[in-house]
């Protein structure tokens, strides 16, 4: 996934995900396996990290059988490859803040490929913490309202009762914000109430946004994001570009 919580970014990501769903499922499965091993086992009620990834998988329409098999495989003794979670920070054209979350079995390869993406398109890698301070880690659930069936009051009431912090209206969706450890519970409650979810995950939400006016900067930013998102080791790309 890529971007920030503004719907045009999520819509762009969703369209891309539809076109390459197999790659999306592979990345989610990897994230789920790491959550099992690093987050405290295969029980989502006792592993909030795993619960959040399951919510993300369900919102992406990953079959329940796939989810179950991935968890069972990750719980097996000595199972699977050894992946580690890594985060890279940097800047795109004109200082757009970018955070790249990766899971890799070869940190040298991944670091080199991420750095290449930054350098090739007018950006630069930076030191840990140089960008992350300007983002807030939140649970973000996107409720589909393309048909206009839901009212803001109804979604707000259901979300707050489920433990959400806030709800915002953005084009044809509702953006529901929740504490990062509660994203699975809030998403589950909204699904049980009959709402269709387009996305449910923990996101790095920027505190402010930066517009790009130069067409060359826009083109470079788009290409940089594309090459990062297509990298098999990259799980998420967050940025504060106001597209």
C-alpha positions, 0 to 999 in steps of 0.5 A, a space after each residue: 500500500 502507498 500514500 496517506 489516508 486521503 481517498 485519492 491516494 487510496 483509490 489509486 492504490 486500490 486500482 493498482 492492487 486489483 491489477 496485481 492482487 497476487 503480489 498484494 496477497 504475497 506481501 500481506 502473507 509475508 507481513 502476517 508471518 512476521 507478525 506471528 513470529 515477532 508479535 507473539 504467536 498465532 492468536 489474534 486476540 493475544 497478538 494485536 499486530 497479527 489482528 491488524 494484519 488480518 483486518 488488512 487482509 480481509 479488507 483486501 479480500 484475501 480468502 479466509 483459507 489463505 489467512 488460515 494457512 499462512 498463520 499455520 505455516 508461520 507457527 510451524 517449527 523452523 518454517 518459512 524464510 527468515 524475514 526482518 522488518 526494516 524502515 527507510 526514510 527519505 525525501 522525494 522531489 522538493 522535499 516530499 517526506 517518504 517512509 518505506 516499510 520493508 520486509 526482507 531476507 537480504 537487507 543489503 539488497 533491499 537497502 540498495 534497491 530503495 536507495 536507487 529509487 530515491 536517487 534516480 528520481 530526484 530524491 535522497 535517503 536520510 537518517 532514521 527519525 528525520 522524516 518519521 517525526 512528521 507522521 502519526 501512526 494510526 489505524 485507518 479504516 476506509 468505509 465505501 459509500 460510493 452508492 451514498 447508502 450511509 449517513 455521516 451520523 450513522 457511520 460516526 455513531 457506529 465507529 465511535 461505539 466500536 472504539 474509533 477516535 474520529 471519522 472524516 468524509 472524503 469524496 465517496 468514502 468515510 475515513 475512520 481513525 482508530 488507535 493502532 492497536 484497535 484497528 482490527 476491533 473497529 474494522 470487525 465491528 463495522 463489518 458486523 454492522 454491514 459496512 463495506 470496507 475498502 481498506 483497514 490497516 495501520 498507516 503513517 498519517 502525515 501531519 501536513 502535506 506538500 504540493 508539487 507544482 512542477 510537472 517534472 517533479 510530479 512525474 519523478 514522484 510518480 515514478 519513484 513511488 511506482 518503482 518502490 511499490 513494485 519492489 517485492 521487499 517493500 510492504 508500504 510506502 507512506 508520503 505527504 505528497 498532496 497529489 
